């Protein structure tokens, strides 16, 4: 569900666009520019807070610590709330992904679509895959244009559509709204193969980390099951190099004691 969570804490957006920098841009150039701006070559440590609201379950707060090593895209997640998940964790190294349960002190090899801490986030949401590797530009079925200029509220944006090039994506069709003045994504809609709107995401707030703009508050609205939504908030972001010992089973076990 939260396919762009990696963009929140595993990449960042450099405010490199200037007004008028891209005159009459193509959809591919917008995709490539966003992709280039989001390429981060440092390790990352952050806290991730999810406020998940479901009509049949109420509101659930899910909190975790996230560590990522850029050199090989390894990551480690330690749950800190709710109490039923506290101390549990997830470790990704190479093609291996493990789930750790602190009550039994055991590791289990799981798949990329494993739910993280009972949330709508999955293991593959934290992977590093480029937009142009997953999607390609698509023309609007009505206007036939690949890019249109619109207003999102009072903000001038470029709107463009993309379709999946690979099978292992949650949504085969997406529509983006990107600021014209600085290239920051503001809105994203995801559709099923039949064209049904499944999810709308809003990039609500950015902060500057090491001279880069990182989206630290994002809202995901479930358009299929009305009333369900997830608010993602990122804090305590650090890009200092992480010790290799962090990305080990032993480190996860010690954190969970």
C-alpha positions as CSV (number, residue, x, y, z in Angstrom):
1,X,0.0,0.0,0.0
2,X,2.7,2.5,1.0
3,X,4.9,2.0,-2.0
4,X,6.6,5.4,-1.7
5,X,7.7,4.9,1.9
6,X,11.2,4.3,0.6
7,X,11.1,7.7,-1.0
8,X,10.4,9.2,2.4
9,X,13.3,7.7,4.3
10,X,15.5,6.0,1.8
11,X,15.8,8.8,-0.7
12,X,15.5,12.6,-0.7
13,X,14.5,15.3,-3.1
14,X,17.0,18.0,-4.0
15,X,15.3,21.3,-4.7
16,X,17.2,21.7,-8.0
17,X,14.4,22.9,-10.3
18,X,14.1,26.6,-10.9
19,X,11.2,28.5,-12.2
20,X,10.9,27.8,-15.9
21,X,13.8,25.3,-15.8
22,X,11.8,22.7,-17.7
23,X,9.8,24.4,-20.5
24,X,7.3,22.0,-22.1
25,X,8.8,18.9,-20.4
26,X,8.0,15.4,-21.4
27,X,6.6,12.9,-19.0
28,X,9.8,10.9,-19.2
29,X,12.0,13.9,-18.5
30,X,9.9,14.6,-15.4
31,X,10.2,11.0,-14.3
32,X,14.0,11.0,-14.9
33,X,14.5,14.4,-13.2
34,X,12.5,13.3,-10.1
35,X,14.4,10.0,-10.1
36,X,17.8,11.8,-10.4
37,X,16.9,14.2,-7.6
38,X,15.9,11.4,-5.3
39,X,19.1,9.4,-5.6
40,X,20.7,9.3,-2.2
41,X,24.1,7.9,-1.6
42,X,24.3,8.0,2.2
43,X,23.1,5.7,5.0
44,X,19.9,6.6,6.7
45,X,18.5,6.4,10.3
46,X,15.0,7.6,11.1
47,X,11.9,7.1,13.2
48,X,8.7,6.2,11.3
49,X,5.3,6.8,12.9
50,X,2.2,5.5,11.2
51,X,-1.3,6.5,12.2
52,X,-3.6,4.0,10.6
53,X,-7.3,4.5,10.5
54,X,-9.7,1.7,9.4
55,X,-13.5,2.0,9.6
56,X,-13.9,-1.4,11.2
57,X,-10.9,-1.2,13.6
58,X,-10.6,2.4,14.6
59,X,-7.2,4.2,14.8
60,X,-3.9,2.3,15.4
61,X,-0.5,4.0,16.1
62,X,2.5,2.1,14.8
63,X,6.0,3.3,15.5
64,X,9.3,1.9,14.3
65,X,13.0,2.7,14.0
66,X,14.5,2.3,10.5
67,X,18.1,1.9,9.5
68,X,19.3,1.6,5.9
69,X,22.7,1.0,4.4
70,X,23.1,2.6,1.0
71,X,26.0,0.5,-0.4
72,X,23.9,-2.7,-0.6
73,X,20.3,-1.5,0.2
74,X,20.2,-3.5,3.4
75,X,17.8,-2.3,6.0
76,X,16.8,-3.1,9.6
77,X,13.5,-2.2,11.3
78,X,12.8,-2.3,15.0
79,X,9.2,-2.0,16.3
80,X,8.7,0.3,19.3
81,X,4.9,0.4,19.4
82,X,2.2,-0.8,19.8
83,X,3.1,-2.9,22.9
84,X,2.1,-6.1,21.1
85,X,4.8,-5.5,18.5
86,X,7.5,-3.8,20.7
87,X,10.9,-5.5,20.2
88,X,10.0,-7.3,17.1
89,X,12.0,-6.5,14.0
90,X,12.8,-7.1,10.3
91,X,16.2,-7.5,8.6
92,X,16.9,-7.4,4.9
93,X,20.4,-8.4,3.6
94,X,20.9,-9.1,-0.1
95,X,18.0,-11.3,-1.2
96,X,17.3,-12.5,2.3
97,X,14.6,-11.0,4.5
98,X,13.9,-12.1,8.0
99,X,11.2,-11.4,10.6
100,X,12.3,-11.5,14.2
101,X,10.0,-12.2,17.1
102,X,11.4,-11.2,20.5
103,X,9.0,-13.3,22.6
104,X,10.4,-16.5,21.1
105,X,13.8,-15.0,20.1
106,X,13.5,-16.6,16.7
107,X,14.1,-15.5,13.1
108,X,11.8,-16.5,10.2
109,X,12.6,-16.1,6.6
110,X,9.7,-14.2,4.9
111,X,8.7,-12.8,1.6
112,X,8.9,-9.3,0.2
113,X,5.1,-8.8,0.7
114,X,5.3,-9.4,4.5
115,X,3.3,-6.8,6.5
116,X,5.5,-4.7,8.7
117,X,4.2,-4.7,12.3
118,X,0.6,-5.3,11.2
119,X,0.6,-2.1,9.2
120,X,-0.2,-1.5,5.5
121,X,3.5,-1.2,4.8
122,X,5.3,-4.2,3.4
123,X,8.9,-5.2,3.1
124,X,9.1,-4.3,-0.6
125,X,8.0,-0.8,0.3
126,X,11.5,-0.2,1.7
127,X,13.4,-1.4,-1.4
128,X,15.3,0.8,-3.7
129,X,13.9,0.6,-7.2
130,X,13.9,3.4,-9.7
131,X,10.7,4.9,-11.1
132,X,11.9,4.5,-14.7
133,X,12.7,0.9,-14.1
134,X,9.1,0.2,-13.0
135,X,7.0,2.6,-15.1
136,X,6.9,4.3,-18.5
137,X,5.0,7.4,-19.6
138,X,1.5,7.1,-20.8
139,X,-0.7,9.5,-22.7
140,X,-4.0,10.8,-21.2
141,X,-6.8,8.8,-22.8
142,X,-9.0,11.9,-23.2
143,X,-6.6,14.7,-24.3
144,X,-3.9,12.5,-25.7
145,X,-1.3,14.7,-24.0
146,X,1.6,13.2,-22.0
147,X,1.9,16.2,-19.7
148,X,-0.6,18.8,-18.8
149,X,-0.3,22.1,-16.8
150,X,-2.8,22.4,-14.0
151,X,-3.3,24.0,-10.6
152,X,-3.4,22.0,-7.4
153,X,-5.0,24.5,-5.1
154,X,-3.0,27.7,-5.8
155,X,0.1,25.8,-6.9
156,X,1.1,25.4,-10.6
157,X,1.8,21.7,-11.3
158,X,2.7,19.3,-14.1
159,X,0.4,16.3,-14.3
160,X,1.4,13.1,-16.0
161,X,0.5,9.4,-16.2
162,X,2.7,6.3,-16.1
163,X,2.0,2.6,-16.7
164,X,3.9,-0.3,-15.2
165,X,6.7,-2.0,-17.2
166,X,7.1,-4.9,-14.7
167,X,4.5,-7.2,-13.0
168,X,5.6,-6.9,-9.4
169,X,4.1,-3.5,-8.6
170,X,1.0,-2.8,-6.5
171,X,-0.6,-0.5,-9.1
172,X,-0.2,-0.8,-12.9
173,X,-1.2,2.9,-13.5
174,X,-0.3,6.0,-11.6
175,X,-0.9,9.8,-12.1
176,X,1.5,12.4,-10.6
177,X,1.1,16.0,-9.8
178,X,4.6,17.7,-9.6
179,X,5.3,21.3,-8.8
180,X,6.4,23.4,-11.8
181,X,8.7,25.6,-9.8
182,X,10.8,23.1,-7.9
183,X,9.9,19.6,-9.0
184,X,8.5,18.4,-5.7
185,X,5.8,15.8,-5.9
186,X,2.5,16.9,-4.3
187,X,0.0,14.3,-5.2
188,X,-0.1,10.8,-6.6
189,X,-3.1,8.6,-7.6
190,X,-2.8,4.8,-8.1
191,X,-5.2,2.8,-10.3
192,X,-6.0,-0.9,-10.9
193,X,-5.5,-2.5,-14.3
194,X,-9.2,-1.9,-15.0
195,X,-8.8,1.8,-14.3
196,X,-10.4,1.9,-10.8
197,X,-8.9,4.5,-8.5
198,X,-7.4,2.6,-5.5
199,X,-5.4,5.1,-3.6
200,X,-4.6,8.8,-3.4
201,X,-1.4,10.0,-1.7
202,X,-0.6,13.6,-0.6
203,X,2.9,14.8,0.1
204,X,2.0,17.2,2.9
205,X,5.3,18.5,4.3
206,X,9.0,18.5,3.4
207,X,12.1,19.2,5.5
208,X,15.7,19.9,4.5
209,X,18.3,17.3,5.4
210,X,21.9,17.8,4.2
211,X,20.7,20.3,1.7
212,X,17.9,18.0,0.4
213,X,14.2,18.2,0.6
214,X,12.7,15.1,2.3
215,X,8.9,14.5,2.5
216,X,8.3,13.9,6.2
217,X,4.5,13.9,6.3
218,X,2.4,12.0,3.8
219,X,-1.2,10.9,3.8
220,X,-2.5,7.8,2.0
221,X,-6.2,7.5,1.4
222,X,-7.8,4.2,0.5
223,X,-10.2,5.0,-2.3
224,X,-11.5,1.4,-2.6
225,X,-12.4,0.9,1.1
226,X,-13.7,4.3,1.9
227,X,-12.7,5.7,5.3
228,X,-9.4,3.9,5.5
229,X,-6.3,6.1,5.6
230,X,-2.7,6.1,6.8
231,X,-0.7,9.1,7.9
232,X,3.1,8.6,7.7
233,X,5.4,10.9,9.7
234,X,9.2,10.8,9.6
235,X,11.4,12.3,12.3
236,X,15.0,12.1,13.7
237,X,16.5,11.7,10.2
238,X,20.3,11.2,10.2
239,X,22.5,10.5,7.2
240,X,25.6,9.7,9.1
241,X,27.4,6.5,8.1
242,X,26.1,3.4,10.0
243,X,28.2,0.7,11.5
244,X,28.1,-2.5,9.5
245,X,27.3,-4.4,12.8
246,X,23.8,-2.8,12.8
247,X,22.8,-5.0,9.8
248,X,23.1,-8.3,11.6
249,X,20.8,-10.7,13.5
250,X,22.9,-10.2,16.6
251,X,22.3,-6.4,16.6
252,X,18.6,-6.9,16.2
253,X,18.4,-9.4,19.1
254,X,20.3,-7.0,21.4
255,X,18.1,-4.1,20.5
256,X,15.0,-6.1,21.3
257,X,16.1,-7.2,24.8
